[in-house]
Amino acid sequence: MLLIPDFSVFGLPAQLAVGLRFSVQRLEDAGPKISFELQIHSSNKDNSSSNLVTLNMSITASAQLDLRGVSHPSQVVLPFPNWQPKEKPVKEDDVGPQVTHIYELHNFGPSSIGEAELQVGWPSRYHDENLLYAMEIETDGPISCRTNTSLNPHGLQTSTLQDTPELLGFLRNRSDPPPPHRSRRSVSTAESFSTKTLNCSNLSCLKIMCMVGRLDRGRSAVIKIRSRLWAHTVLQWRNDPYSLNSTVSFMVLSVPYLVQPPTSSQLRASMGTLVLWGTPDVSFAVPLWVIILAILLGLLVLAILTLAMWKCGFFDRARPPADDDVSDQEKLTSDQTGDA
């Protein structure tokens, strides 16, 4: 109750403007609207109460969510110097370079989400051969994941690798919300090249299903997929650039309020790792003894050709005529002319 003094007794105007600010808490069980009833009670004996005014305010649940991803490394250049595939790999280093994709679901608020479903399609096999060989899945935040097939089916020995500062910086929550009406599809570097895109539409994918728990404003759920690029498969793509794309989508299943949002939030994103071919460094790709042997063989072939040409008289030259031979030739010519 707000007490307002009666200024009319002092000969002052009785009109007064009053502003009220309310902070409403615990709206989880509130209905679609909340009502405020306003009435003024006065000490005036003739008209002690004003008319009753009802103010209705609608309650809605709205959460601005953002889904983003990063690939590390963003591109892989083939061929690999001083590396040969092994028929029976034992360690994960024997397979190929490491490729990691990280996806983050961030809630910018203002409302919370109660539960969401997140699905990832991972390009694991290409024409019955391994492609991005999934080693392990790590999560951060209220999220748990499972796969339709087992990880690391060949039982390769894992190696402990530390996150780079680039990945650690990515895991920090952003303070600024994404601009409105922007495209939700991640644009990779592969679009600037004439590349062939490989994703779940044209190859076999590992399915990763995740359940996201309550995500309040300012919190994130992160999934990190660590894999190895199966070099034996990609080395068969001579001079063909490829983009290996993983896809992720999520859908909000519920919110922790009695009032539900009018539409369910859904987002999709795609992240690609570019596979390119570069010019190999011959000084590292070819052993030194092979270069020396090639030079010696070249010299031997040159010597054999030179000897054969000498035997065939290629280097013999006609002897120029001497002065006596020229005089005899002129005398013989003059005698023949006189007889004629």
GIBELPE-V277021 format. One record per helix or strand. SS is the DSSP state (a for helix, b for strand). FROM is the first residue (numbers start at 1). LEN is the number of residues. If there is no record, write none. Layout:
BEGIN
SS&FROM&LEN  SS&FROM&LEN
END
This chain:
BEGIN
a&7&4  b&33&6  b&41&1  b&49&1  b&53&6  b&63&10  b&75&4  b&91&1  a&92&3  b&98&13  b&113&1  b&115&12  b&129&2  b&132&9  b&143&5  b&157&1  a&165&6  a&189&4  b&196&3  b&204&9  b&215&1  b&220&10  a&231&4  b&242&13  b&266&12  a&282&4  a&288&24  a&323&17
END
